[in-house]
């Protein structure tokens, strides 16, 4: 079991990734740790777009969202995570849409925390083609999926898309739709967008594009002449936070930039669970208590413990958005020498019942008074619940069991990465599903 296997498709949807677990070849745990330390996606930074920011207005997603709320769902299709959205993807082929090139640069920031960049958040954009048609809906292109894509923000909150300047169809100002999600994993489920809004394009640039490339944009010049921002059914209440800055030319293409402010949890107030791996014991553990973290880092827990570089965040105190996660530990002797976490009250009650029936000198799980934390609950179908409409707990945390029939000791691992879950299941670990939800996985 020493072969290293990459994902079948790096743009695979979450559901497709998990569906391939049974056919994946084994991946060594140490190789997987090397993978965890790999470089992330590098996007072009936008720099400082504004000294202050506000929450971008919520707007209608319109009749052609392709997010599962009105018919087809592009977000669950393999290949949706991409920066160049000009072509179709997946079974729809790869035909390239024609039009004047447009680069869309967006920066996602936290308007509730001094415009701090929201790295790791995901943006889904979609818009019409040069002829005013929406893929997945319009006549003639209902079986296509062009002009749709998801990108994950870098540490500066930046995402970049390559597309074409959209056409102007009757009754609407030139625009681009977008949805903001707390992570790519959530975006590719097509549920729980934090914000849905639209980007407006300037009149002068739009007029220039449509007149200079009238053959590519039939009807756009006429349609634009019949609509104003004041009469548009979306932008009539103001576009100060939605009007993109656009520079460029017909020959070189255009670049549109916009800062998107959303109201997100303040990360600095969150508690953090840190993951460790023991190279001698071949064990994973996650630790929340700051004193225990300091003890492990200082060597008090014995040799071999290293940080994996992974962690997840949760609220520092229980509240209306969270539920307690309980920590169990095996008997000191004879074990199991491992920790176990659960948010499920029935699972907790069953473990306590078994512990009460099991003598101290037999293996059993014991509830620990400390070491627990708070997390979001899980729906019956394994999705993160949106308690009271809160966007806090939206990151699914998977639990894996090392199948002790093939090893000497029991161990569980908790991860917010579908890729890590897939790799470990391919190695023989048992994927037990989503067991609770975090604010963020780092």
C-alpha positions in Angstrom: 0.0 0.0 0.0 2.6 2.5 -1.1 1.2 4.0 -4.3 0.2 7.6 -4.5 -3.0 8.3 -6.4 -4.3 11.7 -7.6 -7.9 12.6 -7.9 -9.5 11.2 -11.0 -10.6 14.8 -11.9 -9.3 17.8 -9.9 -12.5 19.6 -10.8 -14.8 16.8 -9.6 -17.9 17.7 -7.7 -18.1 16.7 -4.0 -20.6 14.0 -4.7 -18.6 12.5 -7.6 -15.4 12.5 -5.5 -17.1 10.5 -2.7 -18.7 8.2 -5.2 -15.3 7.0 -6.4 -14.0 6.0 -3.0 -14.5 2.3 -3.5 -12.5 2.2 -6.7 -9.5 4.3 -5.5 -6.1 2.7 -5.1 -4.5 2.9 -1.7 -2.6 6.0 -0.6 0.0 5.9 2.2 -0.7 8.1 5.1 2.7 9.8 4.9 2.2 10.5 1.2 -1.2 12.0 2.1 0.5 14.3 4.6 2.8 15.5 1.9 -0.2 16.2 -0.2 -1.8 18.2 2.6 1.2 20.5 2.5 0.9 21.2 -1.2 0.6 24.6 -2.7 -2.8 26.1 -3.1 -4.3 27.8 -6.1 -2.7 31.0 -7.0 -4.8 33.8 -8.3 -4.1 37.3 -9.5 -4.3 39.7 -6.5 -6.6 42.8 -6.8 -4.9 44.9 -4.2 -6.8 47.5 -2.3 -10.1 48.2 -4.2 -11.6 50.5 -1.6 -10.9 52.1 1.7 -14.2 51.0 3.1 -16.8 48.4 2.1 -20.4 47.7 2.6 -22.5 44.6 2.4 -23.4 44.1 -1.3 -27.2 44.2 -1.9 -29.0 40.9 -2.1 -30.5 40.5 -5.6 -32.7 38.0 -7.3 -30.9 35.0 -8.9 -33.2 35.4 -11.9 -34.8 32.6 -13.8 -31.6 31.0 -15.1 -29.4 30.3 -12.0 -28.3 26.8 -12.8 -27.9 26.2 -9.0 -30.7 23.7 -8.5 -33.2 26.3 -7.3 -35.0 26.5 -10.6 -34.4 23.3 -12.5 -30.8 22.2 -13.6 -27.8 22.4 -11.3 -24.4 23.1 -12.7 -22.8 23.3 -9.3 -23.0 19.5 -8.8 -21.4 18.8 -12.2 -17.8 17.7 -12.6 -15.7 20.5 -13.9 -17.7 23.4 -12.5 -14.6 24.6 -10.4 -12.7 26.5 -13.2 -11.5 29.9 -14.0 -12.2 30.0 -17.7 -15.9 29.8 -18.2 -16.1 30.6 -21.9 -16.6 27.0 -23.0 -18.9 24.1 -22.0 -17.5 21.4 -19.7 -18.2 17.8 -19.0 -20.7 15.9 -21.2 -21.7 19.3 -22.8 -18.4 19.3 -24.7 -15.9 22.1 -24.9 -17.1 24.4 -27.6 -15.8 28.0 -27.0 -18.3 30.9 -27.0 -17.4 33.9 -29.1 -17.3 37.5 -27.8 -15.1 40.3 -26.7 -12.8 38.9 -24.0 -13.5 39.9 -20.4 -11.5 39.2 -17.3 -13.6 39.4 -14.1 -11.7 40.0 -10.9 -13.6 39.9 -7.7 -12.4 40.4 -4.1 -14.6 38.9 -1.3 -14.3 40.8 2.0 -15.9 40.7 5.4 -17.9 43.9 5.8 -18.5 43.0 9.4 -14.7 42.9 10.2 -13.0 46.0 8.7 -13.2 44.6 5.1 -10.9 41.7 6.0 -10.3 39.4 3.0 -12.2 36.1 3.1 -9.7 33.6 1.8 -11.2 30.2 1.1 -14.6 31.5 0.2 -16.1 30.4 -3.1 -17.7 32.4 -5.9 -20.1 31.1 -8.5 -20.7 33.3 -11.5 -23.0 32.9 -14.5 -24.2 35.2 -17.3 -25.6 35.2 -20.8 -23.6 34.8 -24.0 -23.1 37.5 -26.7 -26.5 36.7 -28.1 -28.3 37.0 -24.7 -28.8 33.3 -24.2 -28.3 31.4 -20.9 -26.9 28.0 -21.0 -29.0 25.2 -19.5 -32.2 27.2 -20.2 -32.4 29.1 -23.5 -33.7 27.6 -26.7 -30.8 26.0 -28.6 -28.4 25.9 -25.7 -30.4 24.1 -23.0 -28.0 21.1 -23.2 -24.9 23.4 -22.7 -23.3 24.9 -19.6 -21.0 27.7 -20.8 -20.6 30.9 -18.8 -20.8 29.1 -15.5 -18.0 28.5 -13.0 -16.8 28.4 -9.4 -13.5 29.7 -8.0 -12.1 29.6 -4.5 -10.6 32.9 -3.1 -6.9 33.1 -2.3 -5.7 34.5 1.0 -6.5 38.0 -0.3 -10.1 37.1 -1.0 -9.4 37.3 -4.8 -10.9 35.2 -7.6 -10.4 35.6 -11.3 -12.6 34.4 -14.2 -11.9 34.5 -18.0 -15.1 35.0 -19.9 -16.6 37.3 -22.6 -18.5 40.5 -22.3 -22.2 39.5 -21.9 -24.8 40.7 -24.4 -27.7 43.0 -23.5 -31.1 41.3 -23.9 -34.4 43.1 -23.8 -35.5 44.4 -20.5 -32.2 44.1 -18.5 -29.0 46.2 -18.1 -25.8 44.3 -18.9 -24.9 42.3 -15.8 -23.2 39.2 -14.3 -24.8 37.1 -11.6 -22.9 35.6 -8.7 -23.3 33.7 -5.5 -20.9 33.7 -2.5 -20.3 30.5 -0.5 -18.1 29.9 2.6 -16.2 27.1 0.8 -15.9 25.2 -2.5 -17.3 22.1 -0.7 -20.5 24.0 0.1 -20.7 25.7 -3.3 -20.6 22.4 -5.1 -23.6 21.1 -3.2 -25.6 24.0 -4.6 -27.0 24.9 -1.2 -26.7 27.7 1.5 -25.2 30.6 -0.5 -24.3 33.4 1.9 -25.1 36.1 -0.7 -26.7 36.3 -4.1 -26.2 39.4 -6.1 -25.4 40.9 -9.5 -22.5 43.0 -11.0 -23.4 45.9 -13.3 -21.3 46.9 -16.3 -20.7 50.6 -17.3 -22.8 52.1 -20.0 -19.9 53.6 -22.0 -18.0 50.3 -22.2 -21.1 48.4 -23.0 -22.0 50.8 -25.8 -18.5 50.6 -27.2 -18.5 46.7 -27.2 -21.9 46.4 -28.8 -21.3 48.9 -31.6 -17.8 47.8 -32.4 -18.7 44.1 -32.5 -22.3 44.3 -33.6 -22.1 41.0 -35.6 -21.2 39.2 -32.4 -23.8 41.0 -30.3 -27.0 41.1 -32.4 -29.7 43.3 -30.9 -27.5 44.5 -28.0 -27.1 48.1 -29.1 -30.9 48.5 -29.6 -31.7 46.7 -26.3 -29.2 48.9 -24.4 -30.7 52.1 -25.8 -34.1 51.1 -24.4 -33.0 50.4 -20.8 -31.4 52.6 -18.1 -30.1 51.8 -14.7 -33.1 53.7 -13.2 -35.6 51.6 -15.1 -33.8 48.2 -14.6 -35.7 46.0 -12.3 -32.6 45.1 -10.3 -30.3 48.2 -10.3 -33.0 50.9 -10.1 -32.4 51.2 -6.3 -28.7 52.1 -6.8 -25.5 50.4 -8.0 -22.8 52.1 -5.9 -21.7 48.7 -4.5 -22.4 46.8 -7.7 -21.0 48.8 -10.6 -17.7 47.2 -11.7 -14.6 49.3 -12.7 -13.9 48.3 -16.3 -10.7 49.1 -18.3 -9.4 47.8 -21.6 -10.2 47.9 -25.3 -11.9 45.9 -28.0 -8.5 44.6 -29.3 -6.9 43.8 -25.9 -10.1 42.8 -24.1 -11.5 44.2 -20.9 -10.9 43.8 -17.2 -13.8 44.2 -14.7 -13.1 44.5 -11.0 -15.5 44.6 -8.0 -15.1 44.3 -4.3 -17.9 42.2 -2.8 -18.7 42.8 0.9 -20.5 40.1 2.9 -21.3 39.8 6.5 -19.3 36.8 7.7 -18.3 35.4 11.1 -15.3 37.1 12.6 -12.6 34.4 12.5 -10.5 35.9 15.3 -13.3 35.2 17.8 -13.6 31.5 16.8 -12.1 28.6 18.7 -9.7 26.4 16.9 -9.3 22.6 16.8 -5.7 21.6 15.8 -5.0 18.2 14.2 -1.9 16.1 15.1 -0.3 13.0 13.7 2.0 10.6 15.6 4.6 9.1 13.4 5.4 6.4 15.9 1.8 5.3 16.7 0.4 6.0 13.3 -2.4 7.9 15.0 -4.4 11.1 14.4 -5.9 13.3 17.1 -7.6 16.7 17.1 -7.2 18.9 20.2 -9.2 22.0 21.2 -8.0 22.9 24.7 -5.2 25.5 24.5 -3.4 23.9 27.4 -3.4 20.5 25.8 -2.2 22.0 22.5 0.7 23.7 24.3 1.5 20.4 26.1 1.7 18.4 22.8 3.7 21.1 21.1 6.1 21.1 24.1 6.6 17.4 24.0 4.7 16.5 27.2 2.5 14.0 25.4 5.5 11.9 24.3 7.5 11.7 21.1 6.3 11.5 17.6 3.5 14.1 17.6 3.5 16.6 14.7 1.0 19.1 13.5 -0.6 18.1 10.1 -1.2 21.8 9.3 -5.0 21.2 9.3 -7.5 22.8 11.7 -11.1 23.9 11.9 -12.9 26.7 13.6 -16.0 26.9 15.8 -17.7 29.4 18.1 -15.9 30.0 21.4 -19.0 29.4 23.4 -22.2 27.5 22.8 -25.1 29.4 21.3 -28.2 29.2 19.2 -26.1 28.2 16.2 -24.3 25.3 17.8 -24.5 22.1 19.7 -21.9 20.4 22.1 -19.5 17.9 20.7 -18.5 15.3 23.3 -15.0 13.8 23.7 -14.5 10.2 24.7 -11.3 8.4 25.5 -10.5 4.7 25.8 -9.6 3.1 29.1 -6.0 3.8 30.0 -5.5 0.0 30.1 -6.3 -1.9 28.0 -7.5 0.8 25.7 -8.5 1.8 23.1 -5.7 4.3 23.1 -7.6 6.9 21.1 -10.1 9.8 21.3 -13.6 9.7 19.8 -15.9 12.7 19.2 -19.6 12.9 18.6 -22.3 15.5 18.4 -25.1 12.9 18.3 -26.9 12.6 21.6 -28.1 9.1 20.8 -24.5 8.0 20.0 -23.3 9.6 23.3 -26.0 7.8 25.3 -25.2 4.5 23.8 -21.5 4.9 24.6 -22.3 5.8 28.2 -24.6 2.8 28.4 -21.9 0.4 27.2 -19.4 2.0 29.5 -21.7 1.4 32.5 -21.9 -2.3 31.5 -18.2 -2.8 30.9 -15.7 -3.4 33.7 -12.8 -1.0 34.0 -10.3 -3.7 32.9 -12.1 -4.2 29.6 -11.9 -1.9 26.5 -14.5 0.8 26.6 -15.1 4.5 25.7 -15.2 6.9 28.7 -16.7 10.4 28.5 -14.2 13.1 29.4 -15.3 16.2 31.3 -13.0 18.5 29.2 -11.8 18.6 25.6 -15.2 19.0 23.9 -16.3 22.0 21.8 -19.3 23.3 19.9 -20.2 22.7 16.3 -23.1 22.7 13.8 -25.6 19.9 13.6 -26.0 17.6 10.6 -29.3 17.0 8.7 -30.5 13.4 8.2 -29.1 13.4 4.7 -25.6 14.4 5.9 -25.7 18.1 5.0 -24.8 21.0 7.3 -27.9 22.4 8.9 -28.5 26.2 8.7 -29.8 26.7 12.2 -32.0 29.8 12.4 -30.7 30.7 8.9 -27.2 31.2 10.3 -24.3 30.8 7.8 -21.9 29.9 10.6 -21.7 26.2 10.5 -21.5 25.3 6.8 -18.3 23.2 6.5 -18.9 19.4 6.7 -16.5 17.4 8.8 -16.1 13.8 7.9 -15.2 11.0 10.4 -13.1 8.1 9.3 -12.5 4.9 11.2 -9.3 2.9 10.7 -10.9 -0.5 10.6 -9.0 -2.2 13.4 -9.5 -5.6 11.8 -6.5 -4.7 9.6 -4.4 -2.7 12.3 -3.5 -3.1 15.9 -5.3 -0.2 17.5 -8.4 1.9 17.0 -8.2 5.4 15.6 -10.6 8.0 14.1 -9.7 10.9 11.9 -11.8 14.0 11.4 -11.3 16.1 8.2 -13.0 18.8 6.3 -11.4 17.8 3.0 -13.3 15.5 0.7 -10.0 14.7 -1.1 -8.4 13.5 2.2 -11.5 11.5 3.0 -11.3 9.8 -0.4 -7.6 9.1 -0.1 -8.0 7.5 3.4 -11.0 5.4 2.4 -9.0 4.1 -0.6 -6.4 3.1 1.9 -8.9 1.0 3.9 -10.3 3.4 6.4 -14.1 3.4 6.8 -15.9 6.6 5.9 -18.6 7.2 8.5 -20.0 10.3 6.8 -20.4 13.9 8.0 -20.6 13.9 11.8 -20.7 17.7 12.5 -20.1 21.0 10.8 -17.5 23.7 11.4 -17.3 27.4 10.8 -14.2 27.0 8.6 -11.7 24.3 7.7 -8.1 25.5 7.2 
